[in-house]
Amino acid sequence: MLELEQLTQLMAVAEHGTLSAAAEALHISQPSLTRSMQKLENVLGVALFERKKNRVLLNEAGLLAVEEAGKVLSAAEGMEARMAAYARSLRTIAVGSCAPAPMWEVTPLLSRQYPEMTITAEMNEPDKLEDGLVSGTYQLIVTDAPLEKPGILCQEYVTEQLYVSLPPAHPLAKREAVHLSDLAGQTMLLFSELGVWQRLHDEKMQDIRFIVQTERKAFSDLISASVLPSFTTNLTQRYGAPMNRVNVPILDQEATIRFYLCVSEKHRSLLDAVYTDNTHH
C-alpha cells in the first residue's frame, strides 16, 4: 500500500540528490531510507532508481514518480487544511463586516445565543466578504447592500447615521444639523479603521484636515482631552461618548448607511439568533 511517508522521502531524495543527503535531512539512517524506497518500488511495480557503483540516481520512472508524488502530497496538505478549517467551523462562528460598529453590535448577540461557540470578527471589503461567505470563511457577514445570489439569505439589520462630535463652545455646536460642506477647513480627529465609511472620507472630505489615529484607546483618550471635532454615529454612541461633547447629525445622504446581515441558507439560524435576541435595538 502506498504511504505518504514514502512519497515524502522520495521528494527528499529528489531535492537533495543522494540517498545519504536525503536520509540526513529526514533524520533517518540511509539503510532505512533505502529499504523504504525499495518498498515503494514494489508497490508501484517499477524501478525508480538507476543503481550504479556507489551512486543511486532517479531514472525516468523515478522522475515521473516525483512529479506525481508532489501532486499527491499537495492534495493531502490541502485536504488536511480543509478538514482543519471545517473542524474549526464546528466550534467557531466567523463574522465579517464592511464597517466597525455593526460588527460590534452583532458579535455580542451571537455570543449570548451561542455561548459554547467562539465568535470571531474582522472587517473586510464587500467583495471579499461575499467571496468569504460563499467559500465558508465567514458564516455571517454585514454588508451595505443585500447580496442577490442563489443560496444566500440577506436581511436588513441596522442603519448607521454619522454625527459630528463637537465641544460646546464650537460655532457649529448650536446647529440642529450640518452638512459635510460646513466642516470645510476644520481640523478633525479621525480613527483609521473606517470600513465602507472610507468612501465618504475620500469623496466628500477633501477640504477637512485630519489627525489620524491607528490605536482605538489613544483615539478615545485624545477626543476626551481635545477640543478638536471628531465623528461619531448613532451606533458608536451606544458604547459611551466623551463628556462635554455635542453630537450634531450630518444631513448628507451619504452620511447614512443601511446595513444587511447575509448568511448561506444552511446558516439561516444565525439570522434568527440575532433577531430573537431581546437586547437588539
CYANA upper distance limits for C-alpha pairs under 8 A (distance plus 0.5 A):
  1 MET  CA     43 VAL  CA      6.79
  2 LEU  CA      6 GLN  CA      7.92
  2 LEU  CA     40 LEU  CA      7.54
  2 LEU  CA     43 VAL  CA      6.99
  3 GLU  CA      7 LEU  CA      7.27
  4 LEU  CA      8 THR  CA      6.73
  4 LEU  CA     73 LEU  CA      7.60
  5 GLU  CA      9 GLN  CA      6.71
  6 GLN  CA     10 LEU  CA      6.66
  6 GLN  CA     36 SER  CA      7.01
  6 GLN  CA     37 MET  CA      7.47
  6 GLN  CA     40 LEU  CA      7.10
  7 LEU  CA     11 MET  CA      6.70
  7 LEU  CA     66 VAL  CA      8.24
  7 LEU  CA     69 ALA  CA      6.04
  7 LEU  CA     70 GLY  CA      8.48
  7 LEU  CA     73 LEU  CA      7.98
  8 THR  CA     12 ALA  CA      6.80
  8 THR  CA     69 ALA  CA      8.18
  8 THR  CA     73 LEU  CA      8.03
  9 GLN  CA     13 VAL  CA      6.83
  9 GLN  CA     22 ALA  CA      7.99
  9 GLN  CA     26 LEU  CA      8.03
  9 GLN  CA     33 LEU  CA      7.99
  9 GLN  CA     37 MET  CA      8.42
 10 LEU  CA     14 ALA  CA      6.89
 10 LEU  CA     37 MET  CA      7.72
 10 LEU  CA     66 VAL  CA      7.10
 10 LEU  CA     69 ALA  CA      8.33
 11 MET  CA     15 GLU  CA      6.62
 11 MET  CA     66 VAL  CA      6.48
 11 MET  CA     69 ALA  CA      7.71
 11 MET  CA     70 GLY  CA      7.84
 12 ALA  CA     16 HIS  CA      6.48
 12 ALA  CA     22 ALA  CA      5.82
 12 ALA  CA     25 ALA  CA      8.21
 12 ALA  CA     26 LEU  CA      8.15
 13 VAL  CA     17 GLY  CA      6.05
 13 VAL  CA     18 THR  CA      6.30
 13 VAL  CA     19 LEU  CA      6.28
 13 VAL  CA     21 ALA  CA      8.12
 13 VAL  CA     22 ALA  CA      5.54
 14 ALA  CA     18 THR  CA      8.15
 14 ALA  CA     58 LEU  CA      7.99
 14 ALA  CA     66 VAL  CA      7.66
 15 GLU  CA     22 ALA  CA      8.23
 16 HIS  CA     21 ALA  CA      6.27
 16 HIS  CA     22 ALA  CA      5.99
 17 GLY  CA     21 ALA  CA      7.56
 17 GLY  CA     22 ALA  CA      7.85
 17 GLY  CA     57 LEU  CA      8.21
 18 THR  CA     22 ALA  CA      6.64
 18 THR  CA     55 ARG  CA      8.19
 18 THR  CA     56 VAL  CA      7.33
 18 THR  CA     57 LEU  CA      7.81
 19 LEU  CA     23 ALA  CA      6.40
 19 LEU  CA     30 GLN  CA      6.91
 19 LEU  CA     33 LEU  CA      7.68
 19 LEU  CA     34 THR  CA      7.78
 19 LEU  CA     56 VAL  CA      7.79
 20 SER  CA     24 GLU  CA      6.72
 20 SER  CA     30 GLN  CA      6.05
 21 ALA  CA     25 ALA  CA      6.76
 22 ALA  CA     26 LEU  CA      6.59
 23 ALA  CA     27 HIS  CA      6.43
 23 ALA  CA     28 ILE  CA      5.71
 23 ALA  CA     29 SER  CA      6.26
 23 ALA  CA     30 GLN  CA      5.76
 23 ALA  CA     33 LEU  CA      6.74
 24 GLU  CA     28 ILE  CA      6.84
 24 GLU  CA     29 SER  CA      7.74
 24 GLU  CA     30 GLN  CA      8.25
 28 ILE  CA     32 SER  CA      7.22
 28 ILE  CA     33 LEU  CA      7.45
 29 SER  CA     33 LEU  CA      6.90
 30 GLN  CA     34 THR  CA      6.56
 31 PRO  CA     35 ARG  CA      6.69
 32 SER  CA     36 SER  CA      6.74
 33 LEU  CA     37 MET  CA      6.72
 34 THR  CA     38 GLN  CA      6.75
 35 ARG  CA     39 LYS  CA      6.77
 36 SER  CA     40 LEU  CA      6.79
 37 MET  CA     41 GLU  CA      6.74
 38 GLN  CA     42 ASN  CA      6.81
 39 LYS  CA     43 VAL  CA      6.75
 40 LEU  CA     44 LEU  CA      6.69
 41 GLU  CA     45 GLY  CA      6.24
 41 GLU  CA     46 VAL  CA      6.02
 41 GLU  CA     47 ALA  CA      6.01
 41 GLU  CA     48 LEU  CA      6.81
 42 ASN  CA     46 VAL  CA      7.39
 46 VAL  CA     61 ALA  CA      7.86
 47 ALA  CA     59 ASN  CA      8.47
 47 ALA  CA     61 ALA  CA      7.55
 47 ALA  CA     62 GLY  CA      7.88
 48 LEU  CA     58 LEU  CA      6.32
 48 LEU  CA     59 ASN  CA      6.19
 48 LEU  CA     60 GLU  CA      7.95
 48 LEU  CA     61 ALA  CA      5.89
 48 LEU  CA     62 GLY  CA      4.48
 48 LEU  CA     63 LEU  CA      8.23
 48 LEU  CA     65 ALA  CA      8.10
 49 PHE  CA     56 VAL  CA      6.67
 49 PHE  CA     57 LEU  CA      5.74
 49 PHE  CA     58 LEU  CA      4.83
 49 PHE  CA     59 ASN  CA      5.54
 49 PHE  CA     61 ALA  CA      8.46
 49 PHE  CA     62 GLY  CA      6.64
 50 GLU  CA     56 VAL  CA      6.25
 50 GLU  CA     57 LEU  CA      5.56
 50 GLU  CA     58 LEU  CA      6.47
 50 GLU  CA     59 ASN  CA      6.01
 51 ARG  CA     55 ARG  CA      6.74
 51 ARG  CA     56 VAL  CA      5.07
 51 ARG  CA     57 LEU  CA      6.92
 52 LYS  CA     56 VAL  CA      6.42
 52 LYS  CA     57 LEU  CA      8.40
 58 LEU  CA     62 GLY  CA      5.43
 58 LEU  CA     63 LEU  CA      6.64
 59 ASN  CA     63 LEU  CA      6.73
 60 GLU  CA     64 LEU  CA      6.85
 61 ALA  CA     65 ALA  CA      6.56
 62 GLY  CA     66 VAL  CA      6.65
 63 LEU  CA     67 GLU  CA      6.86
 64 LEU  CA     68 GLU  CA      6.77
 65 ALA  CA     69 ALA  CA      6.33
 66 VAL  CA     70 GLY  CA      6.71
 67 GLU  CA     71 LYS  CA      7.26
 68 GLU  CA     72 VAL  CA      6.81
 69 ALA  CA     73 LEU  CA      6.54
 70 GLY  CA     74 SER  CA      6.50
 71 LYS  CA     75 ALA  CA      6.60
 72 VAL  CA     76 ALA  CA      6.60
 73 LEU  CA     77 GLU  CA      6.59
 74 SER  CA     78 GLY  CA      6.63
 75 ALA  CA     79 MET  CA      6.59
 76 ALA  CA     80 GLU  CA      6.64
 77 GLU  CA     81 ALA  CA      6.66
 78 GLY  CA     82 ARG  CA      6.60
 79 MET  CA     83 MET  CA      6.52
 80 GLU  CA     84 ALA  CA      6.56
 81 ALA  CA     85 ALA  CA      6.64
 82 ARG  CA     86 TYR  CA      6.61
 83 MET  CA     87 ALA  CA      6.57
 84 ALA  CA     88 ARG  CA      6.71
 85 ALA  CA     89 SER  CA      6.62
 86 TYR  CA     90 LEU  CA      7.00
 87 ALA  CA     91 ARG  CA      7.56
 88 ARG  CA     92 THR  CA      6.30
 89 SER  CA     93 ILE  CA      7.08
 89 SER  CA     94 ALA  CA      8.39
 91 ARG  CA    116 GLU  CA      8.25
 91 ARG  CA    117 MET  CA      5.73
 91 ARG  CA    118 THR  CA      6.67
 92 THR  CA    117 MET  CA      5.92
 92 THR  CA    118 THR  CA      5.11
 92 THR  CA    119 ILE  CA      6.27
 92 THR  CA    120 THR  CA      7.66
 93 ILE  CA    117 MET  CA      7.31
 93 ILE  CA    118 THR  CA      6.73
 93 ILE  CA    119 ILE  CA      5.42
 93 ILE  CA    120 THR  CA      6.80
 93 ILE  CA    138 TYR  CA      7.90
 93 ILE  CA    139 GLN  CA      6.47
 93 ILE  CA    140 LEU  CA      8.19
 94 ALA  CA    119 ILE  CA      6.51
 94 ALA  CA    120 THR  CA      5.34
 94 ALA  CA    121 ALA  CA      6.41
 94 ALA  CA    137 THR  CA      7.59
 94 ALA  CA    138 TYR  CA      5.33
 94 ALA  CA    139 GLN  CA      5.95
 94 ALA  CA    140 LEU  CA      7.16
 95 VAL  CA    103 MET  CA      8.15
 95 VAL  CA    107 THR  CA      8.09
 95 VAL  CA    119 ILE  CA      7.86
 95 VAL  CA    120 THR  CA      6.45
 95 VAL  CA    121 ALA  CA      5.07
 95 VAL  CA    122 GLU  CA      7.07
 95 VAL  CA    138 TYR  CA      6.11
 95 VAL  CA    139 GLN  CA      6.74
 95 VAL  CA    140 LEU  CA      5.52
 95 VAL  CA    141 ILE  CA      6.01
 95 VAL  CA    142 VAL  CA      8.32
 96 GLY  CA    103 MET  CA      8.06
 96 GLY  CA    121 ALA  CA      6.17
 96 GLY  CA    122 GLU  CA      5.66
 96 GLY  CA    123 MET  CA      6.14
 96 GLY  CA    124 ASN  CA      7.01
 96 GLY  CA    129 LEU  CA      6.72
 96 GLY  CA    138 TYR  CA      6.73
 96 GLY  CA    140 LEU  CA      7.01
 96 GLY  CA    141 ILE  CA      5.09
 96 GLY  CA    142 VAL  CA      6.78
 97 SER  CA    102 PRO  CA      7.81
 97 SER  CA    103 MET  CA      6.32
 97 SER  CA    121 ALA  CA      8.04
 97 SER  CA    122 GLU  CA      6.84
 97 SER  CA    123 MET  CA      5.29
 97 SER  CA    124 ASN  CA      6.59
 97 SER  CA    125 GLU  CA      8.50
 97 SER  CA    126 PRO  CA      8.42
 97 SER  CA    129 LEU  CA      7.73
 97 SER  CA    141 ILE  CA      5.97
 97 SER  CA    142 VAL  CA      4.96
 97 SER  CA    143 THR  CA      6.84
 98 CYS  CA    123 MET  CA      5.99
 98 CYS  CA    124 ASN  CA      5.96
 98 CYS  CA    125 GLU  CA      6.29
 98 CYS  CA    126 PRO  CA      6.41
 98 CYS  CA    129 LEU  CA      8.20
 98 CYS  CA    142 VAL  CA      6.66
 98 CYS  CA    143 THR  CA      6.16
 98 CYS  CA    144 ASP  CA      7.69
 98 CYS  CA    195 GLY  CA      5.80
 98 CYS  CA    196 VAL  CA      6.26
 99 ALA  CA    103 MET  CA      7.36
 99 ALA  CA    123 MET  CA      6.87
 99 ALA  CA    142 VAL  CA      8.31
 99 ALA  CA    194 LEU  CA      6.94
 99 ALA  CA    195 GLY  CA      4.91
 99 ALA  CA    196 VAL  CA      6.29
 99 ALA  CA    197 TRP  CA      7.65
100 PRO  CA    104 TRP  CA      7.00
100 PRO  CA    123 MET  CA      7.28
100 PRO  CA    193 GLU  CA      8.03
100 PRO  CA    194 LEU  CA      7.49
100 PRO  CA    195 GLY  CA      7.16
101 ALA  CA    105 GLU  CA      6.94
101 ALA  CA    235 LEU  CA      6.64
101 ALA  CA    236 THR  CA      6.63
102 PRO  CA    106 VAL  CA      6.76
102 PRO  CA    142 VAL  CA      7.69
102 PRO  CA    158 VAL  CA      7.96
102 PRO  CA    235 LEU  CA      8.05
102 PRO  CA    259 PHE  CA      8.15
103 MET  CA    107 THR  CA      6.69
103 MET  CA    121 ALA  CA      7.51
103 MET  CA    122 GLU  CA      8.36
103 MET  CA    142 VAL  CA      7.76
104 TRP  CA    108 PRO  CA      7.67
105 GLU  CA    109 LEU  CA      7.50
106 VAL  CA    110 LEU  CA      6.87
106 VAL  CA    274 VAL  CA      7.56
107 THR  CA    111 SER  CA      6.67
107 THR  CA    119 ILE  CA      7.13
107 THR  CA    120 THR  CA      8.23
107 THR  CA    121 ALA  CA      7.70
108 PRO  CA    112 ARG  CA      6.73
109 LEU  CA    113 GLN  CA      6.89
109 LEU  CA    273 ALA  CA      8.14
109 LEU  CA    274 VAL  CA      6.41
109 LEU  CA    277 ASP  CA      6.98
109 LEU  CA    279 THR  CA      8.23
109 LEU  CA    280 HIS  CA      8.01
110 LEU  CA    114 TYR  CA      6.29
110 LEU  CA    115 PRO  CA      8.49
110 LEU  CA    119 ILE  CA      7.78
110 LEU  CA    270 LEU  CA      8.19
110 LEU  CA    273 ALA  CA      7.28
110 LEU  CA    274 VAL  CA      6.97
111 SER  CA    115 PRO  CA      5.80
111 SER  CA    117 MET  CA      7.83
111 SER  CA    118 THR  CA      8.19
111 SER  CA    119 ILE  CA      7.00
113 GLN  CA    273 ALA  CA      6.68
113 GLN  CA    274 VAL  CA      8.44
113 GLN  CA    277 ASP  CA      7.88
123 MET  CA    195 GLY  CA      7.33
124 ASN  CA    128 LYS  CA      6.94
124 ASN  CA    129 LEU  CA      6.68
124 ASN  CA    195 GLY  CA      7.75
125 GLU  CA    129 LEU  CA      6.68
125 GLU  CA    195 GLY  CA      7.83
125 GLU  CA    196 VAL  CA      8.11
126 PRO  CA    130 GLU  CA      6.83
126 PRO  CA    143 THR  CA      6.84
126 PRO  CA    144 ASP  CA      8.37
127 ASP  CA    131 ASP  CA      6.81
128 LYS  CA    132 GLY  CA      6.45
129 LEU  CA    133 LEU  CA      6.61
129 LEU  CA    138 TYR  CA      8.08
129 LEU  CA    141 ILE  CA      6.98
129 LEU  CA    143 THR  CA      8.40
130 GLU  CA    134 VAL  CA      6.81
130 GLU  CA    141 ILE  CA      8.31
130 GLU  CA    147 LEU  CA      8.36
131 ASP  CA    135 SER  CA      6.63
132 GLY  CA    136 GLY  CA      6.37
132 GLY  CA    137 THR  CA      5.22
132 GLY  CA    138 TYR  CA      5.93
133 LEU  CA    137 THR  CA      6.49
133 LEU  CA    138 TYR  CA      5.33
133 LEU  CA    139 GLN  CA      6.65
133 LEU  CA    140 LEU  CA      7.36
133 LEU  CA    141 ILE  CA      7.49
133 LEU  CA    263 VAL  CA      7.49
133 LEU  CA    264 SER  CA      7.59
134 VAL  CA    264 SER  CA      7.88
139 GLN  CA    263 VAL  CA      6.67
139 GLN  CA    264 SER  CA      7.77
139 GLN  CA    267 HIS  CA      7.31
140 LEU  CA    261 LEU  CA      7.41
140 LEU  CA    262 CYS  CA      6.30
140 LEU  CA    263 VAL  CA      5.38
140 LEU  CA    264 SER  CA      8.30
140 LEU  CA    267 HIS  CA      8.43
140 LEU  CA    270 LEU  CA      7.91
141 ILE  CA    261 LEU  CA      6.31
141 ILE  CA    262 CYS  CA      5.82
141 ILE  CA    263 VAL  CA      7.15
142 VAL  CA    259 PHE  CA      6.95
142 VAL  CA    260 TYR  CA      6.03
142 VAL  CA    261 LEU  CA      5.28
142 VAL  CA    262 CYS  CA      6.88
143 THR  CA    259 PHE  CA      6.07
143 THR  CA    260 TYR  CA      5.78
143 THR  CA    261 LEU  CA      7.09
143 THR  CA    262 CYS  CA      7.93
144 ASP  CA    196 VAL  CA      8.41
144 ASP  CA    257 ILE  CA      7.28
144 ASP  CA    258 ARG  CA      6.46
144 ASP  CA    259 PHE  CA      5.05
144 ASP  CA    260 TYR  CA      6.58
145 ALA  CA    258 ARG  CA      8.11
145 ALA  CA    259 PHE  CA      7.14
145 ALA  CA    260 TYR  CA      6.84
146 PRO  CA    154 CYS  CA      6.24
146 PRO  CA    155 GLN  CA      7.85
146 PRO  CA    156 GLU  CA      8.30
146 PRO  CA    260 TYR  CA      6.50
146 PRO  CA    261 LEU  CA      8.38
146 PRO  CA    262 CYS  CA      7.82
147 LEU  CA    152 ILE  CA      7.59
147 LEU  CA    153 LEU  CA      8.26
147 LEU  CA    154 CYS  CA      7.06
147 LEU  CA    262 CYS  CA      7.79
148 GLU  CA    152 ILE  CA      7.78
151 GLY  CA    264 SER  CA      6.28
151 GLY  CA    265 GLU  CA      6.02
152 ILE  CA    262 CYS  CA      7.21
152 ILE  CA    263 VAL  CA      6.27
152 ILE  CA    264 SER  CA      5.03
152 ILE  CA    265 GLU  CA      6.33
153 LEU  CA    262 CYS  CA      5.98
153 LEU  CA    263 VAL  CA      5.89
153 LEU  CA    264 SER  CA      6.46
153 LEU  CA    265 GLU  CA      6.63
153 LEU  CA    268 ARG  CA      7.84
154 CYS  CA    260 TYR  CA      6.84
154 CYS  CA    261 LEU  CA      5.97
154 CYS  CA    262 CYS  CA      4.69
154 CYS  CA    263 VAL  CA      7.07
155 GLN  CA    260 TYR  CA      5.94
155 GLN  CA    261 LEU  CA      5.83
155 GLN  CA    262 CYS  CA      7.03
155 GLN  CA    271 LEU  CA      8.34
156 GLU  CA    258 ARG  CA      8.04
156 GLU  CA    259 PHE  CA      6.75
156 GLU  CA    260 TYR  CA      4.87
156 GLU  CA    261 LEU  CA      6.85
157 TYR  CA    258 ARG  CA      8.08
157 TYR  CA    259 PHE  CA      6.13
157 TYR  CA    260 TYR  CA      5.39
157 TYR  CA    261 LEU  CA      6.46
158 VAL  CA    258 ARG  CA      6.52
158 VAL  CA    259 PHE  CA      5.92
158 VAL  CA    260 TYR  CA      7.57
159 THR  CA    256 THR  CA      7.45
159 THR  CA    257 ILE  CA      6.19
159 THR  CA    258 ARG  CA      4.77
159 THR  CA    259 PHE  CA      6.47
160 GLU  CA    233 THR  CA      6.92
160 GLU  CA    234 ASN  CA      6.63
160 GLU  CA    235 LEU  CA      6.77
160 GLU  CA    256 THR  CA      6.18
160 GLU  CA    257 ILE  CA      5.85
160 GLU  CA    258 ARG  CA      6.85
160 GLU  CA    259 PHE  CA      8.23
161 GLN  CA    233 THR  CA      5.83
161 GLN  CA    234 ASN  CA      6.14
161 GLN  CA    235 LEU  CA      8.27
161 GLN  CA    249 PRO  CA      7.88
161 GLN  CA    250 ILE  CA      8.23
161 GLN  CA    255 ALA  CA      6.54
161 GLN  CA    256 THR  CA      5.06
161 GLN  CA    257 ILE  CA      7.22
162 LEU  CA    231 PHE  CA      7.47
162 LEU  CA    232 THR  CA      6.54
162 LEU  CA    233 THR  CA      5.02
162 LEU  CA    234 ASN  CA      7.48
162 LEU  CA    249 PRO  CA      6.75
162 LEU  CA    250 ILE  CA      6.38
162 LEU  CA    255 ALA  CA      5.71
162 LEU  CA    256 THR  CA      6.77
163 TYR  CA    231 PHE  CA      6.23
163 TYR  CA    232 THR  CA      5.64
163 TYR  CA    233 THR  CA      5.84
163 TYR  CA    234 ASN  CA      8.08
163 TYR  CA    247 ASN  CA      6.39
163 TYR  CA    248 VAL  CA      5.74
163 TYR  CA    249 PRO  CA      4.70
163 TYR  CA    250 ILE  CA      5.79
164 VAL  CA    229 PRO  CA      7.29
164 VAL  CA    230 SER  CA      6.36
164 VAL  CA    231 PHE  CA      5.09
164 VAL  CA    232 THR  CA      6.56
164 VAL  CA    247 ASN  CA      6.13
164 VAL  CA    248 VAL  CA      5.81
164 VAL  CA    249 PRO  CA      6.89
164 VAL  CA    250 ILE  CA      7.32
165 SER  CA    229 PRO  CA      6.07
165 SER  CA    230 SER  CA      5.66
165 SER  CA    231 PHE  CA      5.99
165 SER  CA    232 THR  CA      6.66
165 SER  CA    245 ARG  CA      6.64
165 SER  CA    246 VAL  CA      6.11
165 SER  CA    247 ASN  CA      4.96
165 SER  CA    248 VAL  CA      6.97
166 LEU  CA    170 HIS  CA      6.79
166 LEU  CA    172 LEU  CA      8.09
166 LEU  CA    173 ALA  CA      6.47
166 LEU  CA    227 VAL  CA      7.97
166 LEU  CA    228 LEU  CA      7.67
166 LEU  CA    229 PRO  CA      5.38
166 LEU  CA    230 SER  CA      7.41
166 LEU  CA    245 ARG  CA      5.86
166 LEU  CA    246 VAL  CA      5.58
166 LEU  CA    247 ASN  CA      6.77
166 LEU  CA    248 VAL  CA      8.21
167 PRO  CA    173 ALA  CA      7.49
167 PRO  CA    227 VAL  CA      6.28
167 PRO  CA    228 LEU  CA      7.95
167 PRO  CA    229 PRO  CA      7.59
167 PRO  CA    244 ASN  CA      6.84
167 PRO  CA    245 ARG  CA      5.30
167 PRO  CA    246 VAL  CA      6.58
168 PRO  CA    173 ALA  CA      6.18
168 PRO  CA    174 LYS  CA      8.37
168 PRO  CA    244 ASN  CA      7.23
168 PRO  CA    245 ARG  CA      6.58
168 PRO  CA    246 VAL  CA      6.46
169 ALA  CA    173 ALA  CA      7.35
170 HIS  CA    174 LYS  CA      8.47
172 LEU  CA    178 VAL  CA      8.29
173 ALA  CA    246 VAL  CA      6.58
173 ALA  CA    247 ASN  CA      8.17
173 ALA  CA    248 VAL  CA      7.45
175 ARG  CA    248 VAL  CA      7.62
176 GLU  CA    248 VAL  CA      6.85
176 GLU  CA    249 PRO  CA      7.91
177 ALA  CA    248 VAL  CA      5.94
177 ALA  CA    249 PRO  CA      5.54
177 ALA  CA    250 ILE  CA      6.35
177 ALA  CA    251 LEU  CA      7.08
178 VAL  CA    182 ASP  CA      6.81
178 VAL  CA    248 VAL  CA      7.46
178 VAL  CA    249 PRO  CA      6.96
178 VAL  CA    250 ILE  CA      5.51
178 VAL  CA    251 LEU  CA      6.54
179 HIS  CA    183 LEU  CA      7.90
179 HIS  CA    250 ILE  CA      5.81
179 HIS  CA    251 LEU  CA      5.87
179 HIS  CA    252 ASP  CA      6.25
180 LEU  CA    184 ALA  CA      7.71
180 LEU  CA    204 LYS  CA      7.75
180 LEU  CA    205 MET  CA      7.72
180 LEU  CA    250 ILE  CA      7.23
180 LEU  CA    251 LEU  CA      8.39
180 LEU  CA    252 ASP  CA      7.31
183 LEU  CA    207 ASP  CA      8.37
183 LEU  CA    208 ILE  CA      7.08
184 ALA  CA    205 MET  CA      8.11
184 ALA  CA    207 ASP  CA      5.38
184 ALA  CA    208 ILE  CA      5.66
185 GLY  CA    207 ASP  CA      6.29
185 GLY  CA    208 ILE  CA      5.78
185 GLY  CA    209 ARG  CA      7.34
186 GLN  CA    207 ASP  CA      8.42
186 GLN  CA    208 ILE  CA      5.88
186 GLN  CA    209 ARG  CA      6.64
186 GLN  CA    229 PRO  CA      8.45
187 THR  CA    208 ILE  CA      6.70
187 THR  CA    209 ARG  CA      5.11
187 THR  CA    210 PHE  CA      6.13
187 THR  CA    211 ILE  CA      7.82
187 THR  CA    228 LEU  CA      7.22
187 THR  CA    229 PRO  CA      7.72
188 MET  CA    208 ILE  CA      7.75
188 MET  CA    209 ARG  CA      6.70
188 MET  CA    210 PHE  CA      5.39
188 MET  CA    211 ILE  CA      6.64
188 MET  CA    228 LEU  CA      6.11
188 MET  CA    229 PRO  CA      5.46
188 MET  CA    230 SER  CA      5.83
189 LEU  CA    210 PHE  CA      6.19
189 LEU  CA    211 ILE  CA      5.40
189 LEU  CA    212 VAL  CA      6.59
189 LEU  CA    213 GLN  CA      8.06
189 LEU  CA    219 PHE  CA      8.39
189 LEU  CA    223 ILE  CA      7.82
189 LEU  CA    228 LEU  CA      7.05
189 LEU  CA    229 PRO  CA      6.83
189 LEU  CA    230 SER  CA      5.41
189 LEU  CA    231 PHE  CA      8.20
190 LEU  CA    210 PHE  CA      6.68
190 LEU  CA    211 ILE  CA      6.49
190 LEU  CA    212 VAL  CA      5.26
190 LEU  CA    213 GLN  CA      6.70
190 LEU  CA    219 PHE  CA      8.27
190 LEU  CA    230 SER  CA      6.76
190 LEU  CA    231 PHE  CA      7.62
191 PHE  CA    212 VAL  CA      6.13
191 PHE  CA    213 GLN  CA      5.45
191 PHE  CA    214 THR  CA      6.56
191 PHE  CA    215 GLU  CA      8.20
191 PHE  CA    216 ARG  CA      7.60
191 PHE  CA    219 PHE  CA      7.04
192 SER  CA    212 VAL  CA      6.52
192 SER  CA    213 GLN  CA      6.37
192 SER  CA    214 THR  CA      5.76
193 GLU  CA    214 THR  CA      7.90
194 LEU  CA    198 GLN  CA      5.80
196 VAL  CA    200 LEU  CA      8.42
197 TRP  CA    201 HIS  CA      7.14
198 GLN  CA    202 ASP  CA      6.62
199 ARG  CA    203 GLU  CA      6.51
200 LEU  CA    204 LYS  CA      6.13
200 LEU  CA    205 MET  CA      7.51
200 LEU  CA    254 GLU  CA      7.29
200 LEU  CA    255 ALA  CA      8.09
201 HIS  CA    205 MET  CA      5.55
201 HIS  CA    206 GLN  CA      7.96
202 ASP  CA    206 GLN  CA      7.30
213 GLN  CA    218 ALA  CA      7.74
213 GLN  CA    219 PHE  CA      6.19
214 THR  CA    219 PHE  CA      8.01
215 GLU  CA    219 PHE  CA      6.67
216 ARG  CA    220 SER  CA      6.73
217 LYS  CA    221 ASP  CA      6.60
218 ALA  CA    222 LEU  CA      6.50
219 PHE  CA    223 ILE  CA      6.79
220 SER  CA    224 SER  CA      6.85
220 SER  CA    242 PRO  CA      8.48
221 ASP  CA    225 ALA  CA      6.79
222 LEU  CA    226 SER  CA      6.30
223 ILE  CA    227 VAL  CA      7.98
223 ILE  CA    228 LEU  CA      7.86
223 ILE  CA    230 SER  CA      7.88
223 ILE  CA    242 PRO  CA      7.69
224 SER  CA    242 PRO  CA      6.11
224 SER  CA    243 MET  CA      7.70
232 THR  CA    236 THR  CA      6.73
232 THR  CA    237 GLN  CA      7.29
232 THR  CA    247 ASN  CA      8.02
233 THR  CA    237 GLN  CA      6.62
234 ASN  CA    238 ARG  CA      7.57
235 LEU  CA    239 TYR  CA      8.16
236 THR  CA    240 GLY  CA      7.82
236 THR  CA    241 ALA  CA      8.47
237 GLN  CA    241 ALA  CA      6.03
241 ALA  CA    245 ARG  CA      8.42
250 ILE  CA    255 ALA  CA      6.75
251 LEU  CA    255 ALA  CA      7.17
252 ASP  CA    256 THR  CA      8.14
261 LEU  CA    271 LEU  CA      7.81
262 CYS  CA    271 LEU  CA      8.46
263 VAL  CA    267 HIS  CA      6.41
263 VAL  CA    268 ARG  CA      6.92
263 VAL  CA    270 LEU  CA      8.06
263 VAL  CA    271 LEU  CA      7.95
264 SER  CA    268 ARG  CA      7.17
267 HIS  CA    271 LEU  CA      8.25
268 ARG  CA    272 ASP  CA      7.35
269 SER  CA    273 ALA  CA      6.59
270 LEU  CA    274 VAL  CA      6.89
271 LEU  CA    275 TYR  CA      6.80
272 ASP  CA    276 THR  CA      6.36
273 ALA  CA    277 ASP  CA      6.70
274 VAL  CA    280 HIS  CA      7.88
275 TYR  CA    280 HIS  CA      7.45
276 THR  CA    280 HIS  CA      8.42
